[in-house]
């Protein structure tokens, strides 16, 4: 089974699907439509400070994720989603997680995590193991090959995390940012 990996050249300038710079729309009295929705209406959902923060968050996330993906694929021939699965399993007790727990940690649907784990399993990086207490349940288990692949990729990837994101902040700003993000309302 051949895996498709996009080269870094396929990653163009940062953009967020469906998100445009709404600042001009928010200030324009005669705003034009954005995908059929008047700009003034879009801007009215958030106050200017909220809109600025939300737009900055979405833009930064998309840009950083794109750069990390391209760097990781170039360095390690490992897409970011696959790295994340290996990383999450490495953090778990016994190097394994139930499939639904893994899906929650990597923010994928149940079907998406199944396909991803199947791919990693075919590559020998993860094994699917039946759950003894639930005949329908499965664990994803990090194999020795998966751990070795993660250990090879981690130094370069973490250097890229630092370069593309963390270096933008001072140590006190990182502490504040962590506190602010941890304080965000849970999604469940």
C-alpha positions in Angstrom: 0.0 0.0 0.0 1.6 3.2 -1.2 1.2 6.2 1.0 0.8 9.7 -0.5 3.1 12.3 1.0 3.0 15.8 -0.2 6.3 17.5 -0.7 7.0 20.8 1.0 6.6 22.5 -2.4 2.9 21.8 -2.3 2.5 24.0 0.7 1.9 27.5 -0.5 1.4 30.7 1.4 -0.6 30.4 4.6 -4.4 30.4 4.3 -7.2 29.2 6.4 -10.2 27.8 4.5 -13.2 30.0 4.9 -11.3 32.6 6.9 -10.5 36.0 5.4 -9.1 39.2 6.9 -12.3 40.5 8.4 -10.9 43.8 9.8 -11.8 45.7 6.6 -15.3 44.2 6.6 -15.8 45.0 10.3 -15.1 48.7 9.7 -16.8 49.1 6.3 -20.3 50.5 6.4 -21.2 49.2 3.0 -19.5 45.8 3.4 -19.7 43.4 0.5 -20.7 39.7 0.8 -18.3 37.0 1.8 -19.5 33.7 0.5 -23.1 35.0 0.5 -22.9 36.5 4.0 -22.7 40.3 4.5 -19.4 41.2 6.0 -21.1 43.4 8.6 -23.0 40.4 9.8 -19.9 38.3 10.1 -18.1 41.0 12.0 -21.1 41.5 14.3 -20.7 38.1 16.0 -17.5 39.1 17.7 -16.3 42.5 19.1 -13.1 43.8 17.4 -10.8 42.4 20.1 -12.4 39.0 19.9 -12.3 39.0 16.2 -8.6 40.0 16.2 -7.7 37.2 18.6 -9.7 34.6 16.8 -8.3 35.5 13.4 -4.7 35.6 14.8 -5.2 32.1 16.4 -6.6 30.5 13.2 -4.0 32.1 11.0 -1.1 31.1 13.3 -2.4 27.6 13.8 -2.7 27.0 10.1 0.7 28.5 9.3 2.5 26.6 12.1 0.8 23.3 11.3 1.7 23.7 7.6 5.3 24.4 8.3 5.6 21.6 10.9 4.0 19.1 8.4 6.4 20.1 5.6 9.4 20.0 7.9 8.5 16.7 9.4 7.8 15.1 6.0 11.1 16.4 4.6 13.2 15.3 7.6 11.5 12.1 8.5 9.1 11.1 5.7 6.4 11.1 8.5 3.2 13.2 8.2 2.2 15.2 11.3 -0.9 13.2 12.0 1.2 9.9 12.1 3.8 11.6 14.3 1.0 12.7 16.6 -0.4 9.2 16.9 3.1 7.8 17.7 3.7 10.6 20.2 0.3 10.2 22.0 0.9 6.4 22.3 4.4 7.1 23.7 2.9 9.2 26.5 0.3 6.6 27.5 0.6 3.9 30.1 1.8 0.7 28.5 2.3 2.5 25.2 -1.3 1.9 24.2 -4.6 3.6 24.1 -8.2 2.5 23.2 -9.0 3.6 19.7 -11.6 6.2 20.9 -9.2 7.7 23.4 -6.5 8.0 20.7 -9.1 9.6 18.4 -9.9 12.2 21.1 -6.2 13.0 21.7 -5.3 13.5 18.0 -8.6 15.2 17.2 -9.8 12.7 14.5 -13.1 11.0 14.0 -13.4 7.3 14.9 -13.3 6.4 11.2 -10.3 8.7 10.6 -8.3 7.2 13.5 -9.1 3.7 12.2 -7.7 4.5 8.8 -4.6 6.1 10.2 -3.9 3.3 12.6 -4.4 0.8 9.8 -1.8 2.6 7.8 0.6 2.7 10.7 0.0 -0.9 11.4 0.8 -1.8 7.8 4.1 0.0 8.2 4.8 -1.9 11.5 4.7 1.2 13.7 1.5 0.4 15.6 -0.3 -2.8 16.4 -4.1 -3.2 16.9 -4.8 -5.4 19.9 -8.2 -6.7 21.0 -9.4 -5.5 24.3 -9.8 -8.4 26.7 -12.7 -6.7 28.6 -14.7 -5.6 25.5 -14.9 -7.9 22.6 -15.7 -5.0 20.2 -12.9 -2.8 21.5 -9.3 -2.4 20.3 -6.2 -0.8 21.6 -3.6 0.9 19.4 -0.2 -0.3 20.7 3.1 1.4 19.9 5.5 -1.1 18.5 9.3 -1.1 18.9 9.5 0.0 15.3 7.1 2.9 16.0 9.0 3.9 19.1 12.3 3.9 17.1 10.7 5.9 14.3 9.4 8.4 16.9 12.8 8.7 18.6 14.4 9.4 15.2 11.9 12.1 14.3 11.4 13.8 17.6 14.6 15.9 17.9 14.2 17.5 14.5 10.4 17.9 15.0 10.8 19.5 18.4 13.5 21.9 17.0 10.9 22.9 14.4 8.3 23.4 17.0 10.7 25.7 18.8 11.7 27.5 15.6 8.2 27.9 14.0 6.3 28.7 17.2 7.9 28.9 20.6 10.7 31.3 19.7 8.1 33.9 19.0 7.6 34.3 22.7 9.7 35.2 25.8 9.8 32.7 28.7 7.2 34.8 30.7 5.0 35.0 27.6 5.1 31.2 27.2 4.0 30.8 30.8 1.1 33.2 30.3 0.2 31.6 27.0 0.1 28.2 28.5 -2.1 29.5 31.4 -4.5 31.2 29.0 -4.8 28.2 26.7 -5.3 25.8 29.6 -8.0 28.0 31.0 -10.0 27.8 27.8 -13.4 26.1 28.1 -13.3 22.4 27.5 -15.0 21.3 24.3 -16.8 18.3 25.7 
